[in-house]
Amino acid sequence: MTVIRTASFVVIAALLTGCVTSTVDEMVFNEPTEGIGDATVVILGRRHASDYETEPDFIDCVGKHIEARDSSIDVIGELEFLNQLYPWFEPRTAPLRPQDIDKLMAQPPVAARMAALKTEYMIWIDGSTVRTNSAGSMTCGIGPGGAGCFGFGTWGNDSDYEATIWDFTDKAEVGRVNTSASGQSYMPAVVVPIPIIAPVQGTACDGLGDQLLEFLSSEY
């Protein structure tokens, strides 16, 4: 059964943070009914595009978010997994479609290491956070009364990520989650610059992590 869920929300952080708008879309084809047991999960970033790469710190953030909210889920670190499966998951050799799993598992070293790691679900994350518009100006100088800055600057950030869930047991794609977030940051300065940062990437990480938890965890 396919389940499609969409959620839109605005995150307004207190004090010295900007405003972030976030949207999450989820499509699940075959959701586990009792969690994943003692199997492991690996989260990898897609890095095949020439104009961007999925940031390693974002992949790490999603994995930590999942483990922090359900300690029974064992998420294998991206770098650890890539080192153990080298060179089969390098950008030029990594499987791009679920149909490539059979060919990959036909390699005895890959099958043996995947079995040793107990990896049942592989989550590919594709996307990035980019800076958009920026405006304003700021001047700084040193005078008889000391140093200081004056001015106002603003800039935007957009995050857009898609997570694709592969089941290595069934050798199939079993779900997708899309998340997007946008926000505006500010830098007013009267003597001292005060950054008011919109946590755009962090909001996208939390949104994606929560939706993946709904798929993986027996507690949700």
N, C-alpha and C positions, 0 to 999 in steps of 0.2 A: 504494500500500500504506500502511495506517495502522499506525504504531508507537506504542505507549503504554509509557512508562517512568515508574516512581515511585521516589523515593529519599528516605529519612528519615535524619537524622543529628543528632547533638548536637555543637555547637561549644563547647568549654571553653577560653576564652582565658586566658592566663597572667596572673598578678599582678593588676593593678588593673582587671580587666574581669569582668563577670558571665557567667553561663551562658546560652547561647542554644540553643533547639531549633528545627530548621528542617526543612521538608518541601518537596520539589519534585515536581511531576507534569508530564509532558510528553506531548503528543499531536501527532504529525507525520503529515501526510497525503501530502506529496510533497516529500521532502528532496532538495536539490541533491546531486549525486554528486561534483562537483569544485569545490566552493566557488562563489563568485559572480563570479569574474573581476574585471573593472574596473567592474562596476556598483556603485552606492552604496546605502547603507541609511539610512533615517531612523527615529528612535525618537521617538514622540510620546506625551504623556500625555493620557488622557481626563479632561475637566473639565466633564462635563455634569451631574454630580450636584449637588444643592443643599446637601448636608451635608458634603462633603469635596471635595478636588481631589487628583489625583495630583501629588506634589511635583516641581517642576522639578529640584531637586537630586538626586532619585532617578533621574530620566530621564538626567541628565548622568552620574551614577555608572555606570549600566548601559552607556552608550555608551563611556565611558572604559575600563571593564573589558574590553569587547570589543576595542577598538583596542590596548590594552596587551598583550593576549595573542595577537593576530594583526594585525600592522601592515599586512597587505595589504588588510584590510577598511576601507573609507572610510565612516565614520559621519558623516552631516551633522548638525550641531548643531540642536537643536530650534528655538531662537530664529532662527537663520539661515534655516531652512526656512520657518518661519511668516512671516517678513518677506518672503521671496521669493514666497510663494504667497498673500499677503494679498489678499482676506479669505476665501479658500476653505477655510481650515482653522481658522477661529475656531470656538469652541464651538457657535455657533448655525448654522453652515453646513458644518461638517466632515462627511464621509461617515460614517455609522454602520454600514453593512453593505457587504460586498464587492459586492453588487448595485448600489451607488451609484457604483462606479468608472466605469462606462460614461458615466453622466450627467456625472460630474466631468470625464472626459477629453474630453468633447464641447466643453468650453470651450477655444477655441484658446490663450488665454494659459496655462492650466494645462498643456495637452499640451506646449506649447513649453518651458516651464520644467522640467517633469519630464524631458523629453528632454535638456535642457541639463545638468541635474544627474545624469543617468544613474541615476535612482532606480528600482531594480527591486523592492526589498522595503521595505515600510512596516510598522513594528511599533508597534502601539497598546498602551500599558500602562495598565491601570486598577487603582486600589487606593490604599492609604494606610497609614501607620503611626500608630497611636493609643496614647495612654497609657491603661492600664486601672486596676488597683487601686493604691492608695497607702496607706501606714500609717506610724505612728511619729511622733515629735516631736523637736524640737531647740530648745534655748535658747542664746542668746549674750548675753554681757554684758562689761562692763569693770569690773575690780576693782583693788585695790592692786597685784596682781602682773601686771597687764596684761589684755588682751582674750582671750576664748576662747569656745568653744562646747562643748556637751555634749548628746548624744542619739543617736538612731538613726532613720533613715528608709529606707523601701523603696518601690519602685514598679515596675509592670510595663509593658511595651510589646509590642504585637502588630502585626506587619506582614503584610499580605495583598495580593498583587499577581497580576494575570493579564496575560500578554503574548499578543496575537493577531497572527499574521504574515500579511500580505497580499502576494501576488505581483501587481505591477502589470502584468507581461507577460501572465500568464494570467488576470488580473482575478478572482482567487479567493483565499479563505483557505486557507493551506497548513499551518498548525500553530498550536498553543496551548501555552503553558507557564504553570503555576500555581506560585507559591511562597508559603509562609507561614513566619513565624518569630516566636517569642515568647521573652521573656527577662525576668529580674528584675534590677533595679539596686538598689544599696545606697549609703547615705550615713552611715557611722559618724563620730562626732565626739567626740574627746577632746582638747580645746583647738582642734585644727584639723580642719575637715570634710574627709573623704577620699572623693571620689566613686568608686564602683566600678560603672562603666557597662557594661551589656550591649549589645554592638554589634548590635542587632536589625536596624535598617534596612540596615546595611552587610552583614550576613550574607544578607539577602534579595537585595540587589543582586548579591553574588557568585554566589549560587545561580541567579538568573535569568540573569545574564550568561554563566555557564558553559553553561547549557542552550541559550541562543541561539547560542553559539559552536559547539555540536555541529551546529546546523542550518546556520549560515552558512559555517563555516570548512572548508577542505580539509585542514587540519592535524589535525582531531579525528576 
